Amino acid sequence: MKRPAKPLYQQINLPLFHLPATATPSEQRKELTSALMELLINAAEAENQPPGNGAKDDESETHS
């Protein structure tokens, strides 16, 4: 008699902890918002550049 095939992936359900929300101070929230906006603008600008434009500049900055 043939045994039933085992599923390849088994799902594990873990309980989620309900932690209280922590308040971020106003000044820190402004700083985080500014940083997020800058990242989004830079990502949008990079997406609009044609392929190969500035590739050497990007590599030199990441490997320094």
C-alpha positions as CSV (number, residue, x, y, z in Angstrom):
1,M,0.0,0.0,0.0
2,K,1.3,3.4,-0.9
3,R,1.7,6.1,1.7
4,P,0.2,9.5,1.1
5,A,2.6,12.1,-0.2
6,K,3.9,14.6,2.3
7,P,3.2,18.3,1.5
8,L,6.4,20.1,0.4
9,Y,5.8,23.1,2.7
10,Q,4.0,23.0,6.0
11,Q,2.5,26.2,7.3
12,I,3.3,27.1,10.9
13,N,0.9,29.4,12.6
14,L,2.5,31.4,15.4
15,P,0.6,33.7,17.7
16,L,1.2,37.4,17.2
17,F,2.1,39.4,20.3
18,H,0.0,42.5,20.8
19,L,2.5,45.1,21.9
20,P,1.3,48.6,22.8
21,A,2.1,51.2,20.2
22,T,4.9,53.5,21.1
23,A,4.7,57.2,20.5
24,T,7.4,58.8,18.4
25,P,8.4,62.3,19.6
26,S,7.3,65.1,17.2
27,E,10.9,66.2,16.3
28,Q,11.9,62.6,15.6
29,R,8.8,62.0,13.5
30,K,9.6,65.1,11.4
31,E,13.2,63.9,10.8
32,L,12.0,60.4,9.9
33,T,9.4,61.9,7.5
34,S,12.0,64.0,5.8
35,A,14.4,61.0,5.4
36,L,11.6,58.9,3.9
37,M,10.6,61.6,1.5
38,E,14.3,62.0,0.4
39,L,14.5,58.2,-0.2
40,L,11.3,58.1,-2.2
41,I,12.4,61.1,-4.4
42,N,15.8,59.5,-5.0
43,A,14.2,56.2,-5.9
44,A,11.8,57.9,-8.3
45,E,14.7,59.9,-10.0
46,A,16.8,56.7,-10.3
47,E,13.9,54.9,-11.9
48,N,13.5,57.6,-14.5
49,Q,17.1,57.6,-15.6
50,P,17.9,55.7,-18.8
51,P,19.8,52.4,-18.3
52,G,23.6,52.8,-18.1
53,N,23.4,56.4,-17.1
54,G,25.8,57.0,-14.2
55,A,26.5,53.4,-13.6
56,K,30.2,54.0,-12.9
57,D,29.3,56.7,-10.4
58,D,27.0,54.4,-8.5
59,E,29.6,51.6,-8.3
60,S,32.4,53.8,-7.1
61,E,30.2,55.2,-4.3
62,T,29.1,51.7,-3.1
63,H,32.5,50.2,-3.1
64,S,34.3,53.1,-1.3
